[in-house]
Amino acid sequence: MPVDISLFTLTLLCLAALAAGWIDAVVGGGGLLLLPALLLGLPQVPAAYVLGTNKSTAVVGTAAAAVTYVRKAPIDLRIALRIGLAAVAGSLAGAFFAAGINSEVLRPLIMAVLLAVLAFVVVRPAFGTAPAPSGPVSRRRVLTAVLVAGLGIGFYDGLIGPGTGAFLVIAFAAVLHMDLVSSSATAKIVNVCTNLGALTMFAIQGTVLWQLGALLALFNLVGGMVGARMALKRGAGFVRGVLVVVVVALLCKLAYDQWIAV
């Protein structure tokens, strides 16, 4: 599908992809920036193409961040891949039901959950800042993570999507008792799985602007690598601060869509 984009718009989209890659790498939620930027920058393009192009961009930056984390952060790849496979199944199911779900009903519920998460993180400043416990994780906790983070949040990613990375970070810290750096690292691996599943579906349907996606992916790649290195260098306290900002931004976005946007 040929698309005419001005140099100014293309520059802004590249900067948005760069910033989104950084946010995604640190704590997740880069789609809160990149997807609206694509929708505003490409008003003449059908939504399906915007979503497909967004996934073709995000999967590259998320994968780069995942590789950076795997090399330097303590990650149990077996657990991460199990959750990732469940997340693919969950996201496919969510995408299947997306057409029949009224997002107006879901937004208030999601906002309530986010408010609870924000209150929890603020009230408990030590959440996710302690070193991850040594030793193997119990099977019960792994199963809970598969169900909650894999199937549950994966389903949400396919159904709606915004804030998936942040939800994954919180889930891993709460269920598997990971510090926020390890939690963010594991979330990247799971997010790569969901992005690949969604991108495959968009590619089959032919709704991806590959040339634009490839260009934006380069900037998203750089942002992802820089963000992952900053998170590893500055530690859990830094990730926690970014997490609070992302959750507040997501709350504002959902509130705007619910009560202000026409």
N, C-alpha and C positions, 0 to 999 in steps of 0.2 A: 504494500500500500504506500504510494508516494506521498510524502508530507513536506510542505514548505515551512521551514523554520528560520526565523531571522537570526543573525549572528548574536544579537543581544539576548534573545530568548535562549539560544543554545548555550551561551556563556553562563546564564543563570542556572540552567538545568545541570550543567557540569559542576558548578559550585554546590548546588543542592545535593548532587550525588556524592561529592567529596565529604560534605558534612554528614550526610546520612550514613556513609560508610564508617565514619568515626563513631557516631552514636551507636550504631549497631554493634560495633566491635567492643565498646566499653560495657554497654548494658542492654542493648536491644532497643527497638523502637524507631529505627531510622526511617521506616515507612511513613511515620507521622510527618516527615519533612519531604521526602522524595515523591510520594504518591500525590499529595496536593500540588506540588510543584509541577508535576507532569500534567495533572488535570487542568491547571491554570495556563500552562505553557502550550498545551495542545488542545484547545477547546473544540477544534473541528474533528478530532480523532475519536472514534467510538471507544467507550469505556473498556471494552474487552481488550483492545490493543494497548491501552494505557496500562492495564493490569499486567498483561503479558510482558510488556517492555520493562515494567517495574521489576518483575521477577527476574528477567534476564540480566538486569543490572545488579540487583541485590544478591543474587546467588554467588556472584564473583567476589564481592567484598566480604560476604559472610564466610565463604570458603577460605579466602586469604587470612582472615582473622582466626579461623579455626586452626589452620596450619601453624600460624604463629603461636597460638596458645598451646597446641599439642607439643611443640618443641620445647616450651619453657615452663608450662604450668602443670601441676600434678593432676592428671586426668585418668580415670579408669575408662579406657576405650571400650571395653566390653559392655559396661553399663551404658555408656553413651550411645553405642550403636544399637543396643536393645531398645532403648527409649526412642532412638531415631526411627527405627523400623515401625514401632507402634505409632509414632507421630505421623509417618507417611500414611498409614491406614486411617488415622483419625482425621487428617486433613482432607483425604479423598472423600471420606464420609461427610465431612462438613461442607465441602464443595458441592456434593450431590444434593444436600438439603438446602443449600443457600437460596435457591430460587424460590422456595416455598416458605421462607422465614421472613417475618416482618421485623426489620432492624429497629423500628420504633419501639417494639416491645423489649428488645434485648438491651438497648442502650441504658435505660435506667438501672437494670440489673448489673451491667458491667460497671457503671459509675459507682454503685453501692459497693461492689467488690473492691474497686480501686480506692475508694475512700477508706475502707477497712485496712487495705494494704498500706496506704500512706500513713494512717494513724499508727499502725503496728511498727512501721519502720522508724517513725519519729519518736514514739514513746520508748522504743527499745533500741537505743543508739548502738548497742553492742551486737545487734542482729547481723550476722554474716561477716563480722570483723574478726572473730576468733579463728585460730588455725583449725583446719579440718581435722577431725579425729583420725588417729592412725588405726590401721587394722582394717579387715574386710567389712564391707557394709552388709547388714543382715538381708536375707532374701525377702523378708517382709517389707523392708524399706524400699528395696529395688522394685518389687512388685507394685508398691504404692506409687513410686515415681513413674513406672511404666503406664499405670492407669491414669494418674493425674496429669503428669507432664506430657506423656506420649499421646495417649488416646484423647484425654480431655482437652488439653491446650492445643494439640494438633487439630482436633475437631474445630475448636474456636478459630484457629488460623485459616482453615478452609472456609469457615462460615463467614467470618468478618475480617479478622487479621490484625488490625492495629494494636501494637503493644505486646505482640506475642513473645518477643525476645525478653521483655521485662518480666512478663509472667513466668517464663521458663526460669529466669535467674532466681526469682523469689521462690518458686517451687523447689528447685534443687537445694537452695539454702535451708528451706524449712523441712523438707522431707529427708534429704540425704545428709543434712548437717554440714554442707560444704561452706567454706568461706566464699565471699562474693566473687573473688577472682576465679577460683575453681568452678564456681557455679556459672559464671559468665562464659568461661571456656567451654564447659559442657553444653551450655545453651547454644553456642555457635554450631557445634556438631549436629545437634538436633535440628536447628534451624536450616542448616544446609540440606538436610533430608527433606524437610517440608517444602523448601524452595524448589528443589529439583523435581519433586513430584508435581507441584503446581506448574512449573515451567514446561515439563513434558506435556501436560494436558493442553496448555496454551499453544505449544508448538504444533501439536497434532491438529488443533483447530485452526492453525495458521494466523493467530492473532498476536504476533510479536513483530515489532519493528526492529529487526536485527541490527541494522547499521547504527541507528541511534542508541540502541541498547549496548552495543559493543563500545561505543565512545563513552557513554556514561559509566560503563563498567570499569573502564580504566581509572576514572576518578574515584569511583566507589572502592576500587582495589587499594588505591593509595590511602584513602581515608580509613579503611579497615585495618591496614597494616599499622598505621600510625596509632590508631585508637587502641589496638591490642597491646602494642608495646607500652603505651602510656599506662594502661590498666595494670600491666605486669610490673611496671616500674614503681607506680605510686601506691599500689595495694588496694585492700578492701575498702578503706575509708574513702578513697577517691571514687571508687565504683558506687559506693553507697550514696554519695552526694549527687552523682549523675543520675542514679536511679530515682531519687526523690524528684529531681527536675523533670525527668521523662514522665513519671507518673502524674505529676501536676499538669504537664503539657497535654497528656492524653485525656485527663479529666476535663480540661478547658475545651479541648477539641470536641469531645463527646457532648459537653454541655452546650456548646455552640450549635452543633448539629441538631440537638434535641429541642432547644428553645428559641434559637435566634435565626438560624438558616431557614430559608423558605424552601 
